[in-house]
Amino acid sequence: MWDLREAAEALEARLIRPTAPFSVFGAACDSRRVQPGDVFVALPGHRANGHDFLSEAFARGAMGAVVSRDPGFGTNLFLVPDVPTALRELAAWRRAAIEAPIVGVTGSFGKTTTKELVAAALSARYRTYRAPENYNTEIGVPLAILSIPDDVEAAVFELGMTARGEIRELGELLQPWAGIITSVGPAHLGSLGSLEAIAEAKWELAAALPEEGILALGWDSPELRSRADRCPGLCLRFGSTPDADFHPEDLVTDRPEGVTFRAVTPAGDLPVQLKLLGEHVPVLACGAIALAWGMGVPEKSAAQALAHVEPIPHRLQLRPAPFGWLLDDCYNANPLSVKAALRTLSTLKLAVARRAILFGDMLDLGSDEDRFHAQAIHDAQDQGVDVMFCYGPRSAAAFRFWNGPGAAEAEDLDALLTEIRKEVWSAPTLLLVKGSRAMALERAIEALVNHVTTTGSPG
């Protein structure tokens, strides 16, 4: 909780129509997400301007708003020259008052899952706050900082990036005491050019840690291993092999109820049971146990707490469907996550006759995008996938490497869904839906589950 008057004074902002109460519990930039006691941040945008939704925000219980012009109504308005700048300054002011250690999470894939696992592990000892959903950008992170409760003893944030310097800027704002870097892979290869450049961008989180801080490091990535000596504080290694301090053994990953494994730690072995799917998840869980251990949480307590983490929407979320089962992994995609999703598709023990994939384009892969899409097709064949559907110009072009039944559409998702319905309704099917965020494949999931047509184009 923080005081609007104190915040206005810190920002040297004019507070228009000050009206009690002045206590604020959080912040939002989407009027539909405003909760009673929030401050609404009226950000400008390409498609809409937050100032146009001020009345809705106040109707939902906003205690005030950050604006660049006075609309003539509403109370406790921060009048500032630039709303995005004011948002960051407000978050920096609030961060200075927070004494709880903050944990940053980044990596080429698995960030959101890892954030949830780390938060659960820490909650075994501390009152823990975690940034909501994918609040991992220059907008999301400040909003999440402004929503940290007063009684929090630890906070966990996900840090995303598309270019060098973005994690450094988020780190300067967050001032993390601990961090975890899950992996380095060809996500954002088009923007950054090489795996080494991606590793340097991710390493900005490690550089933001204090000398007494803790870093849990994904030991399966050579680019991260080579940087371990540069760690400013305690470096805890987690990975899939015994040369990592924390690693899983005796994995059982084919159960639809979730994975189980034995976590090997410096203090001994621990049984772990999760509600999550995927062969990569045990490694991420070991990273969460490692970081929690470094922050004083007993390994057994951390491992037991992980059992309560619920499946995350659109991240290998198994859902019943009219044709059998749908494996919803549509939130994002890169070559590493596609390979992991295909392994899950092929190994889950379900009473289905076929396993199929709706594969959307992977974006920001640079000059090697054709090779990566072709490799995904070959990986699907190697994993025994029965039917392939491709959506988007890149995956549709790679469809020529597929030797089985299926269809491809570069642009017309509804036409492709017609073909999918014909195929998957003919026999019980497990359908994986996977593609980059901009492909908006949640539209396809809605259409298949609820028998509707899609609306609009991706973006």
ZIWO-V29210 format. One record per residue. N is the residue number from 1. RES is the residue in three letters. OMEGA is omega in radians with two decimals (NA if undefined). D_CENTER is the distance of its C-alpha to the mean C-alpha in Angstrom with 2 decimals. Layout:
N_RES_OMEGA_D_CENTER / N_RES_OMEGA_D_CENTER
This chain:
1_MET_3.10_25.88 / 2_TRP_-2.99_27.37 / 3_ASP_-3.13_30.43 / 4_LEU_-3.12_30.50 / 5_ARG_3.11_33.83 / 6_GLU_3.12_32.78 / 7_ALA_3.13_29.71 / 8_ALA_3.12_31.99 / 9_GLU_3.14_34.44 / 10_ALA_-3.13_31.91 / 11_LEU_-3.05_30.77 / 12_GLU_-3.13_34.40 / 13_ALA_3.06_33.48 / 14_ARG_3.11_35.95 / 15_LEU_-3.07_35.20 / 16_ILE_3.12_36.71 / 17_ARG_3.12_38.34 / 18_PRO_-3.08_37.29 / 19_THR_3.08_37.52 / 20_ALA_0.06_36.92 / 21_PRO_-3.08_34.71 / 22_PHE_-3.11_32.72 / 23_SER_-3.10_30.12 / 24_VAL_-3.11_26.48 / 25_PHE_-3.08_23.64 / 26_GLY_-3.11_20.62 / 27_ALA_3.11_19.71 / 28_ALA_3.06_18.40 / 29_CYS_3.07_18.75 / 30_ASP_-3.07_18.75 / 31_SER_3.14_22.06 / 32_ARG_-3.11_20.92 / 33_ARG_-3.12_18.58 / 34_VAL_3.04_21.33 / 35_GLN_3.08_22.50 / 36_PRO_-3.11_26.01 / 37_GLY_3.10_26.22 / 38_ASP_2.86_23.47 / 39_VAL_-3.12_24.30 / 40_PHE_-3.13_23.43 / 41_VAL_-3.02_22.46 / 42_ALA_-3.10_24.22 / 43_LEU_2.97_22.32 / 44_PRO_3.14_23.99 / 45_GLY_-3.14_22.27 / 46_HIS_-3.06_23.26 / 47_ARG_-3.09_23.56 / 48_ALA_3.11_24.36 / 49_ASN_-3.10_25.43 / 50_GLY_3.13_24.42 / 51_HIS_3.14_28.12 / 52_ASP_-3.06_28.89 / 53_PHE_-3.12_26.99 / 54_LEU_-3.12_28.49 / 55_SER_3.11_30.84 / 56_GLU_3.14_28.16 / 57_ALA_3.12_26.17 / 58_PHE_3.10_29.39 / 59_ALA_3.14_30.28 / 60_ARG_3.04_27.12 / 61_GLY_3.10_28.13 / 62_ALA_3.14_26.94 / 63_MET_-3.12_29.08 / 64_GLY_-3.12_29.02 / 65_ALA_3.02_27.36 / 66_VAL_-3.00_26.80 / 67_VAL_3.04_28.85 / 68_SER_3.04_30.73 / 69_ARG_-3.12_33.61 / 70_ASP_3.13_35.36 / 71_PRO_-3.13_35.24 / 72_GLY_3.10_38.27 / 73_PHE_-3.13_36.71 / 74_GLY_-3.11_34.30 / 75_THR_3.10_34.59 / 76_ASN_3.13_33.08 / 77_LEU_2.99_31.94 / 78_PHE_3.11_30.84 / 79_LEU_-3.04_32.59 / 80_VAL_3.12_31.04 / 81_PRO_-3.06_31.65 / 82_ASP_-3.03_28.01 / 83_VAL_3.13_25.26 / 84_PRO_3.11_22.20 / 85_THR_3.13_24.26 / 86_ALA_3.11_25.27 / 87_LEU_3.13_21.73 / 88_ARG_3.14_21.00 / 89_GLU_3.11_24.45 / 90_LEU_3.13_24.04 / 91_ALA_3.11_20.84 / 92_ALA_3.09_22.73 / 93_TRP_3.14_25.65 / 94_ARG_-3.13_23.72 / 95_ARG_-3.11_21.97 / 96_ALA_-3.12_25.51 / 97_ALA_-3.08_26.49 / 98_ILE_-3.12_23.79 / 99_GLU_-3.10_25.18 / 100_ALA_3.08_22.48 / 101_PRO_3.13_20.68 / 102_ILE_3.13_17.16 / 103_VAL_3.05_14.69 / 104_GLY_-3.13_12.27 / 105_VAL_3.04_9.51 / 106_THR_-3.11_9.02 / 107_GLY_-3.09_9.91 / 108_SER_2.99_10.27 / 109_PHE_3.12_8.14 / 110_GLY_-3.06_6.84 / 111_LYS_-3.07_4.92 / 112_THR_3.09_3.23 / 113_THR_3.14_6.66 / 114_THR_3.10_8.40 / 115_LYS_-3.14_7.81 / 116_GLU_3.14_9.32 / 117_LEU_3.13_11.89 / 118_VAL_-3.14_12.92 / 119_ALA_3.12_13.42 / 120_ALA_-3.13_15.44 / 121_ALA_3.14_17.45 / 122_LEU_-3.11_18.35 / 123_SER_3.07_19.33 / 124_ALA_3.13_22.14 / 125_ARG_-3.01_23.94 / 126_TYR_2.91_22.41 / 127_ARG_-2.93_21.59 / 128_THR_3.03_17.89 / 129_TYR_3.03_15.68 / 130_ARG_3.10_11.89 / 131_ALA_-3.06_10.24 / 132_PRO_2.98_9.58 / 133_GLU_-3.13_6.86 / 134_ASN_3.09_4.81 / 135_TYR_-2.99_8.01 / 136_ASN_-3.06_7.54 / 137_THR_3.12_10.62 / 138_GLU_3.03_14.36 / 139_ILE_-3.06_14.54 / 140_GLY_-3.11_11.65 / 141_VAL_3.08_12.36 / 142_PRO_3.11_16.08 / 143_LEU_-3.14_15.75 / 144_ALA_3.08_13.93 / 145_ILE_-3.12_16.69 / 146_LEU_-3.13_19.27 / 147_SER_3.12_18.18 / 148_ILE_3.12_18.62 / 149_PRO_-3.11_21.62 / 150_ASP_-3.02_24.77 / 151_ASP_-3.10_25.08 / 152_VAL_3.10_21.78 / 153_GLU_3.05_22.44 / 154_ALA_-3.14_19.02 / 155_ALA_-3.06_15.72 / 156_VAL_-3.10_12.24 / 157_PHE_3.01_9.97 / 158_GLU_-3.14_6.88 / 159_LEU_3.10_8.60 / 160_GLY_3.10_8.03 / 161_MET_2.98_11.30 / 162_THR_-3.10_13.60 / 163_ALA_3.07_16.81 / 164_ARG_3.07_18.62 / 165_GLY_-3.08_19.05 / 166_GLU_3.09_15.90 / 167_ILE_3.09_14.49 / 168_ARG_3.13_18.13 / 169_GLU_3.09_18.42 / 170_LEU_3.11_15.43 / 171_GLY_3.09_16.99 / 172_GLU_3.11_20.32 / 173_LEU_-3.06_19.13 / 174_LEU_-3.03_17.29 / 175_GLN_-3.08_19.91 / 176_PRO_3.05_17.96 / 177_TRP_3.14_20.31 / 178_ALA_-3.13_18.13 / 179_GLY_3.06_15.21 / 180_ILE_3.07_13.60 / 181_ILE_-2.98_13.06 / 182_THR_-2.95_12.04 / 183_SER_2.96_13.60 / 184_VAL_3.14_15.09 / 185_GLY_-3.00_15.38 / 186_PRO_2.93_16.43 / 187_ALA_-3.13_13.30 / 188_HIS_3.11_14.80 / 189_LEU_3.12_18.15 / 190_GLY_-3.13_19.84 / 191_SER_-2.98_19.00 / 192_LEU_2.95_19.68 / 193_GLY_-3.09_22.32 / 194_SER_3.08_22.07 / 195_LEU_3.11_20.18 / 196_GLU_3.12_22.07 / 197_ALA_3.09_20.88 / 198_ILE_3.12_17.21 / 199_ALA_3.12_18.05 / 200_GLU_3.12_19.81 / 201_ALA_3.11_16.96 / 202_LYS_-3.09_14.66 / 203_TRP_3.08_17.80 / 204_GLU_3.05_17.96 / 205_LEU_3.12_15.96 / 206_ALA_-3.13_18.78 / 207_ALA_-3.13_21.35 / 208_ALA_-3.08_20.24 / 209_LEU_3.07_21.10 / 210_PRO_-3.12_24.65 / 211_GLU_3.14_27.24 / 212_GLU_-3.08_27.06 / 213_GLY_-3.09_23.28 / 214_ILE_3.07_21.38 / 215_LEU_2.96_19.07 / 216_ALA_-2.95_17.67 / 217_LEU_3.10_17.79 / 218_GLY_-2.99_16.75 / 219_TRP_3.12_20.35 / 220_ASP_-3.12_19.92 / 221_SER_3.13_19.28 / 222_PRO_-3.12_22.75 / 223_GLU_3.09_21.49 / 224_LEU_3.11_20.06 / 225_ARG_-3.09_23.17 / 226_SER_-3.13_25.40 / 227_ARG_-3.03_23.97 / 228_ALA_-3.13_24.26 / 229_ASP_3.13_27.61 / 230_ARG_-3.11_26.14 / 231_CYS_-3.07_24.09 / 232_PRO_-3.09_25.56 / 233_GLY_3.13_25.49 / 234_LEU_-3.13_25.16 / 235_CYS_3.12_23.18 / 236_LEU_-3.04_22.14 / 237_ARG_3.04_21.61 / 238_PHE_-3.11_19.59 / 239_GLY_-3.07_19.66 / 240_SER_-3.03_21.25 / 241_THR_-3.06_24.82 / 242_PRO_3.10_27.41 / 243_ASP_3.01_27.45 / 244_ALA_-3.13_24.30 / 245_ASP_3.14_25.07 / 246_PHE_-3.14_22.62 / 247_HIS_-3.12_22.31 / 248_PRO_2.99_22.47 / 249_GLU_3.12_25.67 / 250_ASP_-3.10_27.15 / 251_LEU_2.94_24.00 / 252_VAL_-2.99_24.32 / 253_THR_-3.07_21.50 / 254_ASP_-3.13_23.42 / 255_ARG_3.11_23.57 / 256_PRO_3.12_21.84 / 257_GLU_-3.13_21.69 / 258_GLY_-3.07_19.30 / 259_VAL_2.98_19.80 / 260_THR_3.13_22.34 / 261_PHE_3.05_23.40 / 262_ARG_3.14_25.30 / 263_ALA_3.09_23.60 / 264_VAL_-3.10_26.03 / 265_THR_3.10_26.09 / 266_PRO_-3.11_28.82 / 267_ALA_-3.13_30.16 / 268_GLY_-3.09_30.40 / 269_ASP_-3.10_28.68 / 270_LEU_3.01_26.69 / 271_PRO_3.14_26.00 / 272_VAL_3.07_22.42 / 273_GLN_-3.10_21.58 / 274_LEU_3.02_18.15 / 275_LYS_-3.05_17.40 / 276_LEU_-3.13_14.60 / 277_LEU_3.01_15.52 / 278_GLY_3.12_15.55 / 279_GLU_-3.14_17.70 / 280_HIS_-3.03_14.92 / 281_VAL_3.10_13.78 / 282_PRO_3.10_17.01 / 283_VAL_3.10_16.43 / 284_LEU_3.11_13.10 / 285_ALA_3.08_15.12 / 286_CYS_3.06_17.90 / 287_GLY_3.11_15.85 / 288_ALA_3.10_15.09 / 289_ILE_3.14_18.80 / 290_ALA_-3.10_19.86 / 291_LEU_3.12_18.21 / 292_ALA_3.09_19.50 / 293_TRP_3.11_22.85 / 294_GLY_3.13_23.02 / 295_MET_2.99_22.62 / 296_GLY_3.11_25.41 / 297_VAL_3.10_23.94 / 298_PRO_-3.06_26.19 / 299_GLU_-3.11_24.65 / 300_LYS_3.13_26.00 / 301_SER_3.13_24.63 / 302_ALA_-3.11_21.10 / 303_ALA_3.13_21.35 / 304_GLN_-3.12_22.75 / 305_ALA_-3.12_20.06 / 306_LEU_-3.12_17.36 / 307_ALA_-3.08_19.32 / 308_HIS_-3.13_18.29 / 309_VAL_-3.12_14.52 / 310_GLU_3.04_14.32 / 311_PRO_-3.06_12.65 / 312_ILE_-3.12_9.37 / 313_PRO_3.06_10.28 / 314_HIS_3.05_10.03 / 315_ARG_-3.09_8.78 / 316_LEU_3.13_12.34 / 317_GLN_-3.13_13.68 / 318_LEU_-3.07_17.46 / 319_ARG_3.02_19.41 / 320_PRO_-3.13_23.19 / 321_ALA_-3.12_24.55 / 322_PRO_-3.10_28.13 / 323_PHE_-3.11_28.51 / 324_GLY_-3.12_27.09 / 325_TRP_3.09_23.40 / 326_LEU_3.09_20.26 / 327_LEU_-3.01_17.26 / 328_ASP_3.08_14.44 / 329_ASP_-2.94_11.79 / 330_CYS_-3.02_11.87 / 331_TYR_3.14_8.44 / 332_ASN_-3.12_8.88 / 333_ALA_2.92_11.40 / 334_ASN_-3.06_13.16 / 335_PRO_3.14_16.21 / 336_LEU_-3.08_14.77 / 337_SER_3.08_12.33 / 338_VAL_3.12_15.24 / 339_LYS_3.13_17.63 / 340_ALA_-3.13_15.75 / 341_ALA_3.13_15.48 / 342_LEU_3.09_19.17 / 343_ARG_3.11_20.24 / 344_THR_3.11_18.82 / 345_LEU_-3.02_20.58 / 346_SER_-3.00_23.77 / 347_THR_-3.10_24.03 / 348_LEU_3.13_23.20 / 349_LYS_3.13_26.53 / 350_LEU_-3.12_27.02 / 351_ALA_3.12_30.26 / 352_VAL_3.14_29.64 / 353_ALA_-3.09_31.95 / 354_ARG_3.08_29.51 / 355_ARG_-3.02_26.00 / 356_ALA_3.10_24.71 / 357_ILE_2.88_21.78 / 358_LEU_-2.99_20.93 / 359_PHE_3.09_19.55 / 360_GLY_-3.11_18.36 / 361_ASP_2.92_18.52 / 362_MET_-3.02_16.22 / 363_LEU_3.08_16.39 / 364_ASP_3.11_17.01 / 365_LEU_3.05_18.72 / 366_GLY_-3.02_21.97 / 367_SER_-3.14_25.43 / 368_ASP_-3.05_24.42 / 369_GLU_3.12_22.47 / 370_ASP_-3.13_25.45 / 371_ARG_-3.13_25.57 / 372_PHE_3.12_21.93 / 373_HIS_3.08_22.34 / 374_ALA_3.14_25.68 / 375_GLN_3.10_24.34 / 376_ALA_3.08_21.81 / 377_ILE_3.12_24.92 / 378_HIS_3.11_26.85 / 379_ASP_3.11_24.16 / 380_ALA_3.09_24.27 / 381_GLN_-3.12_28.02 / 382_ASP_-3.13_27.95 / 383_GLN_3.08_25.81 / 384_GLY_3.09_28.40 / 385_VAL_-3.05_26.55 / 386_ASP_-3.03_29.31 / 387_VAL_-3.10_28.29 / 388_MET_3.01_26.19 / 389_PHE_-3.09_25.22 / 390_CYS_3.13_23.89 / 391_TYR_-3.13_22.73 / 392_GLY_-3.05_22.80 / 393_PRO_-3.09_25.34 / 394_ARG_3.14_23.82 / 395_SER_3.10_23.29 / 396_ALA_3.09_26.53 / 397_ALA_-3.13_28.39 / 398_ALA_-3.10_27.21 / 399_PHE_-3.13_28.37 / 400_ARG_3.13_31.84 / 401_PHE_-3.12_30.96 / 402_TRP_-3.08_30.42 / 403_ASN_-3.07_33.57 / 404_GLY_3.14_32.97 / 405_PRO_3.13_32.74 / 406_GLY_-3.11_30.21 / 407_ALA_3.13_29.89 / 408_ALA_3.07_28.12 / 409_GLU_3.14_27.78 / 410_ALA_-3.03_26.80 / 411_GLU_-2.97_26.53 / 412_ASP_-3.12_27.82 / 413_LEU_3.14_25.16 / 414_ASP_3.10_27.70 / 415_ALA_3.12_30.18 / 416_LEU_3.12_27.80 / 417_LEU_3.06_26.97 / 418_THR_3.12_30.71 / 419_GLU_3.13_30.96 / 420_ILE_-3.14_28.12 / 421_ARG_3.13_29.88 / 422_LYS_-3.04_33.13 / 423_GLU_-2.97_31.75 / 424_VAL_3.13_29.48 / 425_TRP_-3.12_31.93 / 426_SER_3.12_34.69 / 427_ALA_3.12_33.42 / 428_PRO_-2.98_30.78 / 429_THR_2.91_27.60 / 430_LEU_-3.07_24.09 / 431_LEU_3.02_22.08 / 432_LEU_3.05_18.73 / 433_VAL_-3.01_16.95 / 434_LYS_3.10_14.77 / 435_GLY_3.13_14.34 / 436_SER_-3.06_12.60 / 437_ARG_-3.08_11.10 / 438_ALA_3.10_14.51 / 439_MET_3.05_16.38 / 440_ALA_-3.08_15.38 / 441_LEU_2.98_16.26 / 442_GLU_3.06_15.60 / 443_ARG_3.13_19.12 / 444_ALA_3.13_20.46 / 445_ILE_3.10_19.15 / 446_GLU_-3.11_20.79 / 447_ALA_-3.09_23.90 / 448_LEU_-3.09_24.29 / 449_VAL_-3.03_23.80 / 450_ASN_3.06_25.82 / 451_HIS_3.10_28.23 / 452_VAL_3.06_27.58 / 453_THR_3.13_27.43 / 454_THR_3.13_24.53 / 455_THR_3.03_24.73 / 456_GLY_3.14_24.46 / 457_SER_3.14_22.96 / 458_PRO_3.09_19.40 / 459_GLY_NA_17.83
